[in-house]
Amino acid sequence: MSLVILHNRFANTVLLYVVILCLWGFWRVIRKENVNGSYWGSLAIAEILIIVQGALGAFLWFSSLRPERGGIHILYGIVGLLGIPAVYLFTKGKGGRREMIVYAAIMLFNVGIFLRAITTGG
């Protein structure tokens, strides 16, 4: 399997994982629950997946395998990468109900960003 195919398939994995976190986050908001340890751990896994995806993309970039719209593709990836840490800094690491809403919202935002990154990568 080529690295380009691996990068494409891993992009789908990241997207599906972020969709699940988004739905789970809004489900927790509806149930008036806070951010718990399971959700924190899932956010950490999401960030690791995004970093691995970015590392694969960077390797492809430096191997001269660049997407047609490379600049915007990379911009979407960087924005998606910085989303979770930005919310963590914004909320000062708290895990209340309001923070749960913000994390669910950033996951929804990341769904859109990653969909755009996938469409500009081809």
RAMO-V205869 format. One record per pair of residues at least 12 apart in sequence whose C-alpha atoms are under 10 Angstrom apart, sorted by the first residue. I is the first residue (numbers start at 1). J is the second residue. Records with the same first field share a line. If there is no record, write none. Layout:
I: J + J
This chain:
3: 56 + 57 + 59 + 60 + 65
4: 56 + 57 + 60 + 65 + 66
6: 53 + 56 + 57
7: 52 + 53 + 54 + 55 + 56 + 57 + 60
8: 53 + 56 + 57 + 118 + 121 + 122
9: 53
10: 49 + 50 + 52 + 53 + 56
11: 49 + 50 + 53 + 54 + 57 + 114 + 115 + 117 + 118
12: 114 + 115 + 118
13: 49 + 50 + 53
14: 46 + 47 + 48 + 49 + 50 + 52 + 53 + 110 + 111 + 114
15: 46 + 49 + 50 + 107 + 110 + 111 + 112 + 113 + 114 + 115 + 118
16: 111 + 114
17: 42 + 43 + 45 + 46 + 49 + 107 + 111
18: 42 + 43 + 46 + 47 + 49 + 50 + 104 + 106 + 107 + 108 + 109 + 110 + 111 + 114
19: 104 + 107 + 108 + 109 + 110 + 111 + 112
20: 42 + 107 + 108 + 111
21: 39 + 42 + 43 + 46 + 103 + 104 + 106 + 107 + 108 + 111
22: 101 + 103 + 104 + 105 + 106 + 107 + 108 + 109 + 110 + 111
23: 104 + 105 + 107 + 108
24: 39 + 104 + 107
25: 39 + 100 + 101 + 102 + 103 + 104 + 105 + 106 + 107 + 108
26: 100 + 101 + 102 + 103 + 104 + 105 + 107 + 108
27: 100 + 101 + 104
28: 97 + 100 + 101 + 104
29: 97 + 98 + 99 + 100 + 101 + 102 + 103 + 104
30: 97 + 101
31: 97
32: 96 + 97 + 98 + 100 + 101
33: 95 + 96 + 97 + 98 + 100 + 101
34: 94 + 95 + 96 + 97 + 98 + 99 + 100 + 101
35: 94 + 95 + 96 + 97 + 98 + 99 + 100 + 101 + 103 + 104
36: 95 + 96 + 100
37: 95
39: 95 + 100 + 103
40: 95 + 103
43: 84 + 85 + 103 + 107
44: 84 + 85
46: 81 + 84 + 107
47: 80 + 81 + 82 + 83 + 84 + 85
48: 81
49: 81
50: 77 + 78 + 80 + 81 + 82 + 114
51: 77 + 78 + 80 + 81
53: 77 + 81
54: 74 + 77 + 78 + 80 + 81
57: 73 + 74 + 77
58: 74
61: 74
66: 121 + 122
67: 120 + 121 + 122
68: 120 + 121 + 122
69: 117 + 119 + 120 + 121 + 122
70: 117 + 120 + 121 + 122
71: 120 + 121
72: 116 + 117 + 120 + 121
73: 113 + 114 + 116 + 117 + 118 + 119 + 120 + 121 + 122
74: 117 + 120 + 121
75: 113 + 117
76: 110 + 112 + 113 + 114 + 115 + 116 + 117 + 118 + 120
77: 110 + 113 + 114 + 116 + 117 + 118
78: 113
79: 109 + 110 + 113 + 114
80: 106 + 107 + 109 + 110 + 111 + 112 + 113 + 114 + 117
81: 110 + 114
82: 110
83: 103 + 106 + 107 + 109 + 110
84: 102 + 103 + 106 + 107 + 110
86: 106
87: 99 + 102 + 103 + 105 + 106
88: 102 + 103
90: 102
91: 103
